[in-house]
Amino acid sequence: MHTEIFKSNEFTSLTFHYKIRATEKYLADNASIDEAVPVHNEAMIKDNKETKWKAETDVDYFPTRLFKEAEQEGNSNLMHFTLRVNPNSVDLNKDNNYLIVNDKSEGIQVILDSIKVLDVNEQELTKKENITLSEDISDSEWGMVLSTEDENNRHFRLKVPDKKYLIIKYDAYIENTGESVGVSNSASIDGLAESNTGYQGSLRVDNIYGAGDGSTYELTFEKVDKDQTSKKLKGAKFKYCIVIKKDSTLQKTVEYTIGGKKYECHGDPKWEFETDSNGQYKIKKEDDWDLEPDNYYILEETESPEGYMPSDPILFYYGTQNNLNKEENPTALLVLPNNKLTIKNEPVPYHIPATGGIGLKIFYTIGFLLTVLSLSLIWRRIKLKPTK
């Protein structure tokens, strides 16, 4: 508080400068997801107990509900984000015990597996799988309501507990390299207008994180159920090949047609793998699989998990956005080095085959025999029943 006193023979002038803040209890009792908190303030000049002058005002106070921090790791393409949700621990959603946090990005790919939700003591909350928009959650759980709708992980939605100060942390890869690469990331809480926060800037990106010496980078392949992406599929077998460039000396070993365009590929028998119990297979630098950035690759599923149909061959570009030519290769997926490519499988539709396989005759035969057996047992019981 700053106080200024001016005295003269005729009057005394007092000027007060001060700040006010709503208490946490008041916020907890009055804050909601769609309203500001009304705050009343007044000042009076009294002579003994008599009020001589009075001034008052009413203001709308919006408590800090969402705040974002971003940090680039050196001049690499790796960024770290921290999202602080509901620092005052107020009841923002009066109708439910949860909040839906929206996060959208441009120019970066979020590493979905890196997302962590922590409480104020940095203790990690439990991730609840297959969560829906309508169900409630406990104050120690969180869930990913909607993963990315595009293939580049630029948008996700989280369901987190209400009335609790939470810290959301995650990492992301910048898609381009260069002297001035534009990126933006914003977050908001569904239904809460005064909750937008974000980061926007131009960054210098010189290298790809984790590259180290040599030209081989790492890449994780993940196999999941198409409709239940949290369900990881074990036992999917794949092979991949590198698309031959015009000036390359590589020999063609296989040819694919994807999106109406033919691709000549060079493959190697050692470039084959099978997903583990977590539905993943990671190509590591020490594997020496010649997986180099700034190249197109084709991934083919040679054997699908039990109960699932095989996916179509996938064309992907392993590198940065600025070298991906979407006009020539419109179906190509962008996969950043040291990131992950997720492949989704559809379950095999269940039906009894009318043709092929074992057919329907055997089921008709079994049904007929069971019917005859039942009738014969009934008839036998009637005959053996004593008469009065």
Secondary structure, DSSP 8 states (H G I E B T S, - for coil): -EEEEEE-SS-EEEEEE------HHHHHHH-BTTB-EEEEEEEEEEETTEEEEEEEEEEEE----EEEEEEE-TTBSEEEEEEEE-TT-----SSSSEEEEEEEEESEEE-GGG-EEEETTS-B-EE-SS--SSS---TTEEEEEE--SSTT--EEEEEEESSS-EEEEEEEEES--EEEEEEEEEEEETTEEEEEEEEEEEEEE-B-TT--SSS---EEEEEEESS-TTSB----EEEEEEE--TT------EEEEETTEEEEEEEEEEEEEE--TTSEEEE-GGG-----SSEEEEEEEEE--TTB-----EEEEES-GGG--TTT-TT-EEE-TTSEEEEEE-B------SSSTTTTHHHHHHHHHHHHHHHHHHHHHHHHS---
